[in-house]
Amino acid sequence: MTAATGAAPDGPRAALDLGSSRVRASVPALDVIVDRPSAAGGPGHGGLAAAGRRRPRAGAARPIEHGMVADAGACTRLARLTLLEADPGLRLRQVLLAVPTAASDVQEGRAAAAVRAAAGCPVRTMEAPLAAAIGAGIDIGDPRPRLVLDIGAGIVEAAVVMRGRVHSARSVQYVPDQRVGHSVPRLPEHVRERLAASVHHVLADLPAPLRRTARDGGLLLTGGGARLPSLPGRLAAEMGLTVTIAPDPARATIRGLAHACRSPGAWALTRA
């Protein structure tokens, strides 16, 4: 699957979640999800070095850092390998890519360009906390504000999702544990100390009449770090909120993207 093949107008859509620790792809029409390490090489990673590709440039241990592209060439190769694993002979119509709310226009464009080079088809984007909220079962038509804390490797994003949009968001970036085999992000203490404040900030961005509604709805945890044993109880105590963990939280984002690929209403929320 290369840019030379071109998009297939009648082909399926694919979803892609490029995380700092894991990369996940879904082809909803084929009911398949691929979940693999994001590392560019090294034993046990099935990475780019094993496929005869060069490693990323010095200083970029992984193609994705803080949920954003650190090495465009390595990211293209990683995306291509992941999409090919989903279906070796696939010709896609479009790819839907999750991007952090913290990504600038330049960073979002760089990620889309890397994936477009891998897939040979147009790429659209959706903000990761919105995709995670959809994947956790939040109705895109719900007018009530919902609090989401998406805890990934290298980046945590607090967001208010309302009417299928991210109303406001705050991000905390950190250096994740780079050791092999850790599927759950290990949050440094200085990051844990900032999470409640991040949620308070996004609440403060809401008009006063909506803040109580948002608090009454509780805090939804998504991302691999949602299963950290002490975190939900700590957040509940610090914020006085009900804290709920999404089902299979590490895959909430890819599920939300896959849903958007199938649903015209959710697809309308994506960006070119």
C-alpha positions in Angstrom: 0.0 0.0 0.0 1.9 3.1 -1.2 1.0 6.6 -2.3 1.5 5.3 -5.9 -1.5 3.0 -5.7 -3.9 5.9 -5.2 -7.1 5.9 -3.3 -9.8 3.4 -4.1 -13.1 5.4 -4.4 -15.2 2.4 -3.5 -12.7 1.0 -0.9 -13.2 0.9 2.8 -12.3 3.6 5.4 -9.6 2.9 8.0 -9.1 4.4 11.4 -5.6 5.0 12.9 -4.6 6.0 16.4 -0.9 6.8 16.6 0.1 6.7 20.2 3.5 7.2 21.8 3.4 3.6 23.2 0.9 1.8 20.9 -0.4 2.3 17.4 -3.9 0.9 16.6 -5.6 0.6 13.3 -9.1 -0.5 12.5 -10.9 -1.4 9.2 -14.5 -1.4 10.4 -15.8 -3.0 7.2 -13.6 -6.0 7.9 -14.2 -6.0 11.6 -10.4 -6.0 12.3 -8.3 -4.1 14.8 -4.5 -4.1 14.8 -2.7 -3.2 18.0 1.1 -3.0 18.0 4.0 -1.2 19.7 4.9 2.2 18.4 8.7 1.7 18.9 10.6 1.9 15.6 12.8 -1.1 16.3 14.3 -3.3 18.8 13.8 -6.9 19.9 10.3 -8.0 20.5 8.8 -4.9 18.9 8.2 -6.2 15.4 9.4 -2.7 14.5 10.7 -1.0 11.4 14.2 -2.3 11.8 12.9 -5.9 11.6 11.2 -4.9 8.3 14.5 -3.8 6.8 13.9 -0.1 7.4 16.3 2.3 8.9 15.8 3.4 12.5 14.5 6.9 13.2 17.0 9.8 13.5 19.1 10.1 16.6 17.2 11.8 19.5 13.8 10.3 18.4 13.5 7.0 20.3 10.0 6.6 18.9 8.3 8.0 15.8 5.5 9.4 18.0 6.2 11.5 21.1 3.5 13.1 23.3 1.0 11.8 20.8 2.6 13.8 18.0 4.9 13.0 15.1 8.6 13.1 16.1 10.0 11.5 12.9 7.8 11.8 9.8 9.6 9.2 7.8 9.5 6.6 10.5 5.9 7.5 11.2 5.0 6.8 7.6 6.7 3.4 7.7 5.0 2.5 11.0 1.6 3.6 9.6 2.1 1.6 6.4 3.1 -1.5 8.3 0.2 -1.2 10.6 -2.4 -0.7 7.8 -0.9 -3.5 5.8 -1.2 -5.8 8.8 -4.9 -4.9 8.9 -5.2 -6.2 5.3 -2.2 -6.9 3.1 -4.1 -6.2 -0.2 -6.2 -3.3 1.0 -6.8 -0.2 -1.1 -8.4 2.4 1.1 -10.8 5.2 0.3 -9.9 7.4 3.4 -8.1 7.2 6.7 -9.4 8.8 9.9 -6.6 9.8 12.2 -6.8 10.8 15.9 -4.8 13.9 16.9 -4.3 15.4 20.3 -6.1 18.6 21.0 -2.7 20.1 21.9 -1.5 19.6 18.4 -0.9 22.8 16.4 -2.1 23.2 12.8 1.5 22.4 11.7 1.7 19.3 13.9 -1.7 18.1 12.7 -0.7 18.7 9.1 2.6 16.8 9.6 0.8 13.8 11.0 -1.8 13.8 8.2 0.9 14.1 5.6 2.9 11.1 7.1 -0.2 8.9 7.1 -1.3 10.1 3.6 2.1 9.0 2.3 1.6 5.6 3.9 -1.9 5.0 2.8 -2.0 6.7 -0.6 -5.5 8.2 0.1 -7.0 11.3 1.7 -6.7 11.6 5.5 -9.2 13.3 7.8 -8.6 13.9 11.5 -10.6 13.9 14.8 -9.5 15.2 18.2 -8.5 12.2 20.3 -10.6 13.0 23.4 -13.7 13.3 21.2 -12.9 10.0 19.5 -12.3 8.4 23.0 -15.6 9.8 24.3 -17.5 8.3 21.3 -15.7 5.0 21.8 -16.8 5.0 25.4 -20.4 5.3 24.4 -21.1 9.1 24.7 -23.8 10.1 22.2 -22.6 12.8 19.8 -26.0 14.4 19.9 -26.0 14.7 23.7 -26.4 18.4 24.6 -25.0 17.9 28.1 -21.3 18.6 28.7 -19.2 15.6 29.6 -15.8 15.6 31.3 -13.2 13.3 29.7 -9.7 12.6 30.9 -7.7 10.7 28.2 -4.6 9.3 29.8 -2.0 8.2 27.2 1.7 7.6 27.1 3.4 10.9 27.0 0.3 13.1 27.1 -2.9 13.4 29.2 -5.8 15.5 27.9 -8.7 16.8 30.0 -11.6 17.9 27.8 -15.2 18.9 27.9 -17.2 17.1 25.1 -20.6 18.6 24.2 -22.8 18.1 21.1 -20.1 16.1 19.3 -17.4 18.8 19.8 -14.5 19.4 22.2 -15.6 22.6 24.0 -12.4 23.1 25.9 -9.2 21.1 26.7 -6.0 21.1 28.7 -3.0 18.9 28.1 -0.2 17.7 30.3 2.9 16.3 28.4 5.4 14.1 30.1 8.2 11.6 29.3 6.7 8.1 29.5 8.4 4.9 30.7 10.3 3.6 27.6 10.8 0.1 28.8 9.5 -2.8 26.7 6.3 -4.4 27.8 4.5 -1.6 29.7 1.1 -1.3 28.1 -0.2 0.9 30.9 1.4 4.4 31.0 3.2 5.0 34.3 2.4 8.6 35.4 5.1 10.5 37.2 3.9 12.0 40.5 4.3 15.5 39.1 1.8 14.6 36.4 -0.7 13.1 38.8 -0.6 16.3 40.8 -1.7 18.3 37.8 -4.6 16.2 36.6 -7.3 17.6 39.0 -6.2 21.1 38.1 -6.5 20.4 34.4 -10.1 19.1 34.9 -10.9 22.2 37.0 -9.6 24.4 34.2 -11.8 22.9 31.6 -14.8 23.1 33.9 -14.0 26.8 34.5 -14.2 27.3 30.7 -17.8 26.4 30.7 -20.6 28.9 31.2 -21.7 28.8 34.8 -25.1 27.1 34.2 -23.3 24.2 32.5 -20.7 23.5 35.2 -23.1 21.8 37.6 -24.4 19.6 34.7 -20.8 18.6 33.8 -20.0 17.8 37.4 -23.1 15.8 37.9 -22.1 13.7 34.8 -18.9 12.7 36.5 -15.4 12.2 35.0 -14.9 9.6 32.3 -11.4 8.1 32.2 -10.1 6.7 28.8 -6.7 5.7 27.5 -4.3 3.1 28.8 -3.6 5.0 32.0 -7.2 4.8 33.1 -6.5 1.5 34.7 -3.8 2.7 37.1 -5.0 1.2 40.4 -4.9 4.3 42.6 -5.8 7.0 40.1 -9.6 6.8 40.0 -9.9 7.0 43.7 -7.4 9.8 44.0 -9.2 11.9 41.4 -12.6 11.2 43.0 -11.3 12.4 46.4 -9.5 15.4 45.0 -12.4 16.6 42.9 -15.5 15.3 44.6 -16.7 13.7 41.3 -17.9 10.3 40.4 -15.1 8.7 38.3 -15.9 6.1 35.7 -13.5 4.0 33.6 -14.5 3.4 30.0 -14.8 -0.3 28.9 -11.4 -1.4 27.5 -10.2 2.2 28.0 -6.9 1.8 26.0 -9.0 1.1 22.9 -11.7 3.8 23.4 -10.1 6.1 20.8 -9.8 3.5 18.0 -13.4 2.4 18.7 -14.6 5.9 18.4 -12.7 6.4 15.2 -14.1 3.2 13.8 -17.6 4.3 14.7 -17.1 7.6 12.9 -16.0 5.6 9.8 -19.4 3.9 9.8 -21.7 6.7 11.0 -22.5 9.6 8.7 -23.3 11.8 11.7 -20.0 11.1 13.4 -18.1 11.4 10.1 -19.5 14.9 9.7 -17.4 15.8 12.9 -14.1 15.0 11.2 -11.7 17.5 9.7 -9.9 17.6 6.3 
